[in-house]
Each structure stands twice: as C-alpha cells, then as structure tokens.
Amino acid sequence: MRTSRPFSETLNEILKDPEEAALYLEACLEDGDMELFTAALRDVADARGGMGYLSEATHLNRETLYRTLSKDGNPRLDTLYKILGAMGLRIGVSVQHPQTST
C-alpha cells in the first residue's frame, strides 16, 4: 500500500518554485482577506527556509516577522516589499476592471 504524505510537505515543495509561489499569493490576495494573505506569506516563507532565513535576507528581527505574519499581523508596505523581495517576488499594480451587473 502506498503511503501518503502530509499536505504541508507537498505545499512546501510546490512553493519553492517562484512562479507557483507568486500564483498562490496572488490567488490569496484576490480574496481580499489579509489574514489569508499573511497565512500564505507564512507558507511561502516556510517553503523558502523559514523565518530564520527570511530574517537574514530582509534584515528584520525574527520576532518582528512572526508578529507581522501572524493571524493578526498587518504588514506595512515597506516590510511586505522586503519580505517578497527576499522570496524573489515583487509587488505589482494592475488595472481593476469594474464588474458589470447583469
């Protein structure tokens, strides 16, 4: 019988790919739920080496990162820029197309 592995292991493997990580974060951000987005950032951070690596790469304190990416965290734009940059990603802006009513 084939053994299964935890979803978190599969997710970590997928999120090591910058393209997949970007799509994952974008999908979570589209929802508009910042709690979901910060959880997704934690997932990507874990896949990329954890908070220790992220702390070194961003020159931010580990406690600050844990607090920023916590359930109640609300990352500032400059912090988000550093975090995404350390992950090989960047912030983008695009035109929001108005929804048409039917």
C-alpha positions in Angstrom: 0.0 0.0 0.0 1.3 3.4 -1.0 1.8 5.8 1.9 0.6 9.3 1.7 2.5 12.4 2.9 1.2 15.5 4.7 -0.3 18.3 2.6 2.2 20.7 4.2 5.1 18.8 2.6 3.5 18.9 -0.8 2.7 22.6 -0.4 6.3 23.4 0.7 7.6 21.5 -2.4 5.3 23.5 -4.7 6.0 26.9 -3.1 9.8 26.6 -3.6 9.1 27.5 -7.3 8.8 31.3 -7.5 6.2 31.1 -10.3 4.0 28.8 -8.1 4.5 31.0 -5.1 3.5 34.1 -7.0 0.3 32.4 -8.3 -0.5 31.2 -4.8 0.0 34.6 -3.2 -2.0 36.3 -6.0 -4.9 34.0 -5.5 -5.0 34.6 -1.8 -4.7 38.3 -2.3 -7.6 38.4 -4.7 -9.9 37.2 -2.0 -9.3 40.5 -0.1 -8.8 38.7 3.2 -5.5 39.9 4.7 -5.5 37.1 7.3 -5.5 34.6 4.4 -2.8 36.6 2.6 -0.5 36.7 5.6 -1.0 33.0 6.2 0.0 32.4 2.5 3.1 34.6 3.1 4.0 32.3 6.1 3.5 29.3 3.9 5.9 30.7 1.3 8.4 31.7 3.9 8.4 28.2 5.4 9.0 26.7 1.9 11.9 29.1 1.4 13.8 28.3 4.6 11.6 29.6 7.4 11.7 32.7 9.5 15.5 32.4 10.2 16.3 32.6 6.5 13.8 35.4 6.0 15.2 37.4 8.9 18.7 37.2 7.5 17.5 38.1 3.9 15.4 41.0 5.0 17.5 42.2 7.9 14.3 42.2 10.0 14.1 40.7 13.5 12.6 37.2 13.6 10.1 38.3 16.3 9.0 41.2 14.1 8.5 38.8 11.2 6.5 36.3 13.4 4.3 39.2 14.6 3.9 40.7 11.1 2.9 37.4 9.6 0.7 36.3 12.5 -3.0 35.9 12.3 -3.5 39.5 13.5 -0.5 40.8 11.6 -0.8 43.7 9.2 2.4 44.1 7.3 3.5 47.6 6.3 4.2 48.2 2.6 7.9 48.5 3.2 8.0 45.3 5.2 5.9 43.5 2.6 8.3 44.7 -0.1 11.3 43.3 1.8 9.6 40.0 2.5 8.6 39.5 -1.1 12.0 40.6 -2.3 13.7 38.0 -0.2 11.4 35.4 -1.7 12.4 36.5 -5.2 9.0 38.2 -5.8 7.7 41.7 -6.1 4.6 43.8 -5.7 2.7 44.7 -8.8 -0.2 47.0 -9.6 -2.8 46.4 -12.3 -6.0 47.9 -13.5 -9.1 46.7 -11.7 -11.8 46.1 -14.2 -15.3 47.1 -13.0 -17.7 44.3 -12.5 -20.7 44.5 -14.9 -24.1 43.9 -13.5 -26.4 41.5 -15.2 
